[in-house]
């Protein structure tokens, strides 16, 4: 540009922008060449636009080199749903949301790439919290407008965009709504309005990924509100895909009156879990196969095993992923290091070898820490999460009970976790036998607990499991004492019993706090049990899931601190009074008396075996179920079902019984107490009469080829219908194992077999009774002529000997 001054004097002048100017004697003049001026004006407008753009936010930006995208043949259904929405949806917005690491950015990237293959025009913006150029909404519209400008060369779109900037060079300082209207809505309207036919028109697609990564939450809301207000005239010309975590402010925006009717919702967290797991499994299989091939091709040493890493390892990693790709991707990135052996890196991931300061999950840990830092009260959040760690598949505690248990205000959980939706969500669900839905916590990352329990990884967010479990055990005792002595809501409060049952012993090897001691001593055991004694199912649940572990807790407290023995003595005395009252029912009923004595003699004789029944709880064992099939409604002491003592609790002072046997051991010791005179000849007489009554009602079974022949040295018969036969274990304790409940429950031969054994054991303890004498004589007469060809000759012979002893004694 040539600058002149009046009078020929050369003076130093300043160039202003790119426009042609003439300065004469201090006066400012501008040339008005139309074509040259238009060109310069457009250049100025495009400069303003490009200066406002964030290039690193493009889908193909160099800053995002090798961006995450869906692995081939994964996320197929999700991508199909998105493409269907693009070409045929009635609503302009689609909100794709999911937990941290669910793969939202990969899906957004793959959507764009698939759209390009199909000839769709698009613009995108990928937010990133760690990139100052795209962690805020300032460059959002400029970046979209620039891509729109490039998508429609030499068209009304370009001229409309540039015209808007020329009219208002400071447009990028205006509201997002104003920017979007001027630079996106109006240009698209101008372009599409020239062609009234929409039959083959493809909409323009805008993809905004990671809106939650915008650090200014007010801008998140402003973005959605501004876009919603500007797209009304664009439908069906435009589709806007928003991908984000389901964070509180974003959820509220989508549920607002501006957005709720114009958006569709696609949640990865609600997507088919089996499909997500299958995708992750496919990804792991193919990536590990690739890692193995590349390593074997470059190594000169030992190659990887043919089966590496193995199906069990793949399944473990899939389970840890919880449907979120970030865990699997983190593992793959760590294992594929070309400077290490892949098998050793994978062993570190699986905690099979120390990592020596090289944390495989550093990226995942940073993500967890970033999200947890947003919590309004992290101490309460961690306290709730530590309670959730104690739960199992059977004992999800609803939010209402958690708030009461931890003395929170009603609705406080929603406030605590409102900013942690990427890790933990609160959802309405109808669990098992709930009559109506309730709110429950859902942890979206199984690996979150590994992080929280490892102090080296989680630092200020770490959870001391022993300390927290002791607190929660105290909370549960206090809650049950306060809320459940007069009424018990089985649907909502049973999970508390399950939590207590499964965690009491693992939580009490740490310090037994004074609060726990006080809660255990003051617990109103009689008031807790007595009101529910007429509700058999509930009562037996209370015995099984509370009384037994409670007795174990008292035992552990005494072992750790003998001064706590007064607590155990106090509560055991109360329990004895409760059991004694219930035992009155057993003494005066022949069926219950037989059950009581079978329980008392369990394992003491080969004729009173333990029957192992593999049910939904694989360590549950059932006393000979055949004679006692009708005791279910009457067995209030839960003697019919006891527990296998294969699980033991170890302590420095010795080995305790398993958690499930404390109650039955306590009852057994009570019955064996010499001072307990009620369990005497009269009770044995009732039990023997019950056996004779049923022996007389069942036809004598015919011998089968599978049964033993009665030889002089044979100790016992076998029961062919209860295979496999008795197993002698633990120095003479006889057990009978079966995987088929129906064989024992409905077979007369097995019933007869067991009744013979019980009668042999009980008869020597019976008192003299005319009724029992008559029963013995009737049975003896019924089998007097049945020697050969009939089942169980050894037991019948032994029973006849005991009958003779009874009849001719004294």
Residue pairs with C-beta under 8 A, 6 or more apart in sequence:
1 15
1 20
1 21
3 13
3 21
3 22
3 23
4 22
4 23
4 24
5 11
5 23
5 24
5 25
6 24
6 25
7 25
13 23
17 44
18 40
18 43
18 44
18 47
19 30
19 37
19 40
19 41
19 44
20 30
20 31
20 33
20 36
20 37
20 40
21 28
21 29
21 30
21 31
22 28
22 29
22 30
22 31
23 29
31 37
41 166
42 162
44 166
44 169
45 161
45 162
45 163
45 165
45 166
45 169
46 162
48 165
48 169
48 172
49 142
49 145
49 146
49 149
49 161
49 162
49 165
50 146
52 138
52 139
52 142
52 172
53 139
53 142
53 143
53 146
54 125
54 133
54 134
54 139
54 140
54 142
54 143
55 61
55 62
55 63
55 133
55 143
56 62
56 63
56 64
56 128
56 131
56 133
56 134
57 124
57 125
57 126
57 127
57 128
57 133
57 134
57 139
57 140
57 143
58 64
58 124
58 126
58 143
58 147
59 67
59 108
59 109
59 112
59 113
59 124
59 126
59 207
61 126
63 131
64 126
67 105
67 109
67 126
68 103
68 105
68 106
68 109
68 329
69 106
69 109
69 110
69 113
70 79
70 103
70 106
70 107
70 109
70 110
71 279
71 282
71 283
71 286
71 287
73 282
74 279
74 280
74 282
74 283
75 103
75 106
75 107
75 110
75 279
77 271
77 272
77 275
78 107
78 266
78 268
78 271
79 107
79 110
79 111
79 114
81 266
82 94
82 96
82 107
82 111
82 241
82 266
83 111
83 114
83 115
83 118
85 94
85 239
85 264
86 115
86 120
86 203
86 205
86 239
87 202
87 203
89 239
89 264
91 261
91 262
91 263
91 264
92 231
92 234
92 235
92 236
92 238
92 239
92 240
92 262
92 263
93 227
93 228
93 231
93 240
93 241
93 242
93 259
93 262
93 263
93 264
94 239
94 240
94 241
94 242
94 263
94 264
94 265
94 266
95 242
95 244
95 254
95 263
95 264
95 265
95 266
96 104
96 107
96 108
96 241
96 242
96 243
96 244
96 266
96 268
97 104
97 243
97 244
97 245
97 246
97 250
97 265
97 266
97 267
97 268
97 269
98 104
98 245
98 246
98 267
98 268
98 269
98 271
98 324
99 245
99 246
99 268
99 269
99 324
99 421
99 422
99 423
99 425
99 444
99 445
100 245
100 324
100 326
100 367
100 368
100 371
100 422
100 423
100 444
100 445
101 324
101 325
101 326
101 327
101 329
101 364
101 367
101 445
102 268
102 269
102 323
102 324
102 325
102 326
102 444
103 268
103 324
103 325
103 326
104 209
104 210
104 243
104 244
104 245
104 268
105 126
105 209
105 210
105 243
106 325
107 243
107 268
108 124
108 126
108 207
108 209
108 241
108 243
109 209
111 205
111 207
111 241
112 122
112 124
112 205
112 207
115 122
115 205
116 122
119 202
120 202
120 203
120 205
121 151
121 152
121 202
121 204
121 205
122 147
122 151
122 204
122 205
122 206
122 207
123 143
123 144
123 145
123 147
123 148
123 151
123 204
123 205
123 206
123 207
124 144
124 147
124 206
124 207
124 208
124 209
125 134
125 140
125 143
125 144
125 207
125 208
125 209
126 134
126 209
126 210
127 134
127 135
127 208
127 209
127 210
127 211
127 212
127 213
127 214
128 134
128 135
128 210
128 213
129 135
129 210
129 213
129 215
129 370
133 139
135 213
135 214
135 215
136 214
136 215
136 216
136 219
137 176
137 214
137 216
137 219
137 220
137 222
137 223
138 172
140 176
140 208
140 223
141 172
141 176
141 179
141 180
141 183
141 184
142 172
142 179
142 183
144 180
144 183
144 184
144 206
145 161
145 179
145 183
145 184
145 187
148 157
148 161
148 183
148 184
148 187
148 188
148 204
149 157
149 158
149 161
151 157
151 204
152 158
152 187
152 191
155 191
156 187
156 190
156 191
156 194
157 187
157 188
157 190
157 191
158 187
160 186
160 187
160 190
160 191
161 183
161 187
164 171
164 182
164 183
164 186
164 187
165 171
165 183
168 174
168 182
171 178
171 179
171 182
171 183
172 179
175 222
175 226
176 219
176 222
176 223
176 226
176 227
177 225
177 226
177 227
177 229
177 230
179 226
180 226
180 227
180 230
181 230
184 206
184 230
184 238
185 230
185 231
185 233
185 234
188 204
188 234
188 237
188 238
189 233
189 234
189 237
192 201
192 237
195 201
198 236
201 236
201 237
203 236
203 237
203 238
203 239
204 237
204 238
204 239
205 238
205 239
205 240
205 241
206 238
206 239
206 240
206 241
207 241
207 243
208 223
208 240
208 241
208 242
208 243
209 243
209 244
210 243
210 244
211 220
211 223
211 224
211 242
211 243
211 244
211 250
212 220
212 244
212 245
212 247
212 250
212 422
214 220
214 223
217 249
220 249
220 250
220 253
221 249
221 250
221 252
221 253
224 242
224 250
224 253
224 254
224 258
224 259
225 253
225 256
225 258
225 259
227 240
228 258
228 259
228 262
229 258
231 238
231 240
231 262
244 250
245 421
245 422
246 267
246 269
246 421
246 422
246 425
247 419
247 421
247 422
248 418
248 419
248 421
251 421
253 259
254 260
254 263
254 265
268 276
268 323
269 323
269 425
269 442
269 444
271 323
273 323
276 323
277 318
277 321
277 323
279 325
280 317
280 318
280 321
280 323
280 325
280 328
281 314
281 315
281 318
283 325
283 328
283 329
283 332
284 314
284 317
284 318
284 328
284 331
284 332
285 314
287 332
287 336
288 308
288 309
288 314
288 332
288 335
288 342
291 332
291 335
291 336
291 342
292 304
292 308
292 342
294 336
294 338
295 303
295 304
295 341
295 342
296 303
296 304
298 338
304 342
304 343
305 343
308 342
308 343
309 343
309 346
313 346
313 350
316 350
317 327
317 328
317 331
317 349
318 328
319 446
320 327
320 446
320 447
320 450
321 327
321 328
321 446
321 447
322 443
322 444
322 445
322 446
322 447
323 444
324 444
324 445
326 364
326 367
327 364
327 445
327 447
330 360
330 361
330 363
330 364
331 346
331 349
331 360
333 363
334 345
334 348
334 349
334 360
334 361
335 342
335 345
335 346
335 349
336 342
337 345
344 353
345 360
347 353
348 354
348 355
348 358
348 360
349 360
359 365
359 457
361 447
361 451
361 457
364 447
364 451
365 451
365 457
365 458
368 423
368 445
368 448
368 451
368 458
368 461
369 458
369 459
369 461
371 420
371 422
371 423
372 378
372 381
372 420
372 423
372 461
374 419
374 420
375 381
375 416
375 417
375 419
375 420
376 415
376 416
376 418
376 419
377 416
378 460
378 461
380 406
380 408
380 416
381 416
381 417
381 420
382 452
382 461
382 463
383 406
383 468
383 471
384 402
384 406
384 413
384 416
384 417
384 441
385 424
385 443
385 448
385 449
385 452
385 463
386 463
386 465
386 468
386 469
386 472
387 397
387 402
387 405
387 406
387 468
387 472
387 499
388 441
388 443
389 449
389 453
389 463
389 465
389 468
390 469
390 472
390 499
390 502
390 503
390 507
391 397
391 495
391 498
391 499
392 498
392 499
392 502
394 495
394 498
395 494
395 495
395 496
395 497
395 498
395 499
395 502
396 431
396 440
396 441
396 495
397 405
397 440
397 495
397 496
397 499
398 431
398 438
398 439
398 440
398 492
398 495
399 413
399 414
399 426
399 438
399 439
399 440
399 441
400 410
400 438
400 439
400 492
401 479
401 492
401 493
401 495
401 496
402 408
402 413
402 441
403 409
403 410
403 411
403 412
403 413
404 479
404 483
405 472
405 475
405 476
405 479
405 496
406 475
413 426
413 439
413 441
414 426
414 439
417 424
417 425
417 426
417 441
422 444
423 443
423 444
423 445
423 448
424 441
424 442
424 443
424 444
425 441
425 442
425 444
426 439
426 440
426 441
426 442
427 439
427 440
427 442
428 437
428 438
428 439
428 440
429 437
429 438
429 439
429 440
430 436
430 437
430 438
431 438
431 440
431 491
432 491
433 490
433 491
434 491
434 492
435 491
438 492
443 449
450 457
451 457
451 458
451 461
452 458
452 461
452 462
452 463
453 462
453 463
453 465
454 462
455 462
465 507
466 507
466 509
466 510
466 511
467 510
467 511
469 503
469 506
469 507
469 508
469 510
470 507
470 508
470 510
470 511
470 512
470 513
470 516
471 513
471 515
472 499
472 503
472 507
473 500
473 503
473 504
473 507
473 508
473 516
473 553
474 513
474 515
474 516
474 519
476 496
476 499
476 500
477 500
477 516
477 519
477 520
477 523
478 519
479 496
480 493
480 496
480 523
480 528
480 546
481 519
481 522
481 523
481 524
481 528
483 493
484 493
484 528
485 524
485 527
485 528
485 531
486 531
487 531
488 532
488 538
488 542
490 538
490 541
494 541
494 545
497 541
497 542
497 545
497 546
498 545
500 545
500 546
500 549
500 550
501 544
501 545
501 546
501 548
501 549
501 659
504 549
504 550
504 552
504 553
504 659
505 549
505 552
505 553
505 556
505 649
505 659
508 516
508 553
508 556
508 557
508 560
509 556
509 560
509 651
512 556
512 557
512 560
512 561
512 564
516 557
517 557
517 564
517 567
520 550
520 553
520 554
520 557
520 567
520 571
521 566
521 567
521 570
521 571
523 550
523 571
525 547
525 550
525 571
525 574
525 575
525 578
526 574
526 577
526 578
528 542
528 546
529 539
529 542
529 543
529 547
529 578
530 578
532 538
532 539
532 542
533 539
533 582
533 636
536 632
536 633
536 636
539 636
539 638
540 635
540 636
540 638
540 641
543 637
543 638
543 663
544 638
544 641
544 660
544 663
547 575
547 663
548 659
548 660
548 661
548 662
548 663
548 664
549 659
549 662
550 571
551 571
551 572
551 575
551 662
551 663
551 666
552 649
552 656
552 657
552 659
552 662
554 564
554 567
554 568
554 571
554 572
555 568
555 656
555 662
556 649
556 651
556 656
557 564
557 567
557 568
558 564
558 565
558 567
558 568
559 651
559 653
559 654
559 656
572 666
575 666
576 670
579 637
579 667
579 670
582 636
582 637
583 596
583 637
583 678
585 592
585 634
585 636
586 592
586 593
586 595
586 596
586 637
586 683
587 593
587 596
587 678
587 679
587 682
587 683
587 686
588 686
589 634
589 686
590 686
590 687
590 689
590 690
590 693
591 627
591 628
591 630
591 631
591 634
591 690
592 631
592 634
592 635
593 683
593 684
593 686
593 687
593 690
594 627
594 628
594 686
594 687
594 690
594 691
594 758
594 762
595 623
595 628
595 631
595 635
595 639
595 640
596 639
596 671
596 679
596 683
596 687
597 679
597 683
597 684
597 687
597 758
597 762
598 608
598 623
598 624
598 628
598 687
598 758
599 623
599 639
599 642
599 664
599 667
599 668
599 671
600 668
600 671
600 672
600 679
601 608
601 761
602 608
602 610
602 623
602 642
602 668
603 609
603 610
603 733
603 734
603 735
605 734
605 757
605 761
606 715
606 716
606 726
606 728
606 732
606 734
606 757
607 716
607 734
607 756
607 757
607 758
607 760
607 761
607 795
608 624
608 734
608 757
608 758
608 761
609 624
609 726
609 734
609 735
609 736
610 621
610 623
610 642
610 644
610 733
610 734
610 735
610 736
611 621
611 622
611 623
611 624
611 625
611 735
611 736
611 737
611 738
611 744
612 621
612 644
612 735
612 736
612 737
612 738
613 620
613 621
613 622
613 625
613 738
613 741
614 739
615 741
619 643
619 644
619 646
619 647
619 658
619 660
620 641
620 643
620 644
621 641
621 642
621 643
621 644
622 640
622 641
622 642
623 639
623 640
623 641
623 642
624 744
624 754
624 758
625 640
625 741
625 744
625 745
626 744
626 745
626 747
626 750
626 751
626 754
627 690
627 691
627 694
627 751
627 754
627 755
627 758
628 635
628 640
629 745
631 640
632 640
637 667
638 663
639 664
639 667
642 661
642 664
643 658
643 660
643 661
643 664
644 658
644 660
645 657
645 658
645 661
646 658
647 658
647 659
647 660
648 655
648 656
648 657
648 658
649 655
649 656
649 657
649 658
649 659
650 656
657 665
670 676
671 679
680 767
681 765
681 766
681 767
682 767
684 762
684 763
684 765
684 766
684 767
685 766
685 767
685 769
685 771
685 772
687 758
687 762
688 759
688 762
688 763
688 766
688 772
688 775
689 771
689 772
689 775
691 755
691 758
691 759
691 762
692 759
692 772
692 775
692 776
692 778
692 779
693 775
694 751
694 755
695 752
695 755
695 756
695 759
695 779
696 778
696 779
696 782
698 748
698 751
698 752
698 755
699 748
700 752
700 782
700 783
700 786
700 790
700 791
701 748
701 749
701 752
701 790
701 791
701 792
702 789
702 790
702 791
703 789
703 790
703 791
703 793
704 720
704 791
706 718
706 720
707 717
707 718
707 719
707 720
707 791
707 792
708 714
708 716
708 717
708 718
708 794
710 717
710 793
710 794
710 797
714 794
715 794
716 726
716 794
716 795
717 753
717 791
717 792
717 793
717 794
717 795
718 725
718 726
719 725
719 749
719 750
719 753
719 754
719 792
720 749
721 743
721 747
721 749
721 750
722 736
722 738
722 743
722 744
722 747
722 750
722 753
723 738
723 743
724 737
724 738
725 736
726 734
726 735
726 736
727 734
727 735
727 736
727 737
728 734
729 735
738 744
743 750
744 750
749 791
752 791
752 792
753 791
753 792
753 795
756 792
756 795
756 796
756 799
757 795
759 799
759 802
760 795
760 798
760 799
760 802
763 776
763 799
763 802
763 803
763 805
763 806
764 802
764 805
764 806
766 772
766 806
768 810
772 806
773 806
773 807
776 803
776 806
776 807
777 807
779 799
779 803
780 800
780 803
783 790
783 796
783 800
787 793
790 796
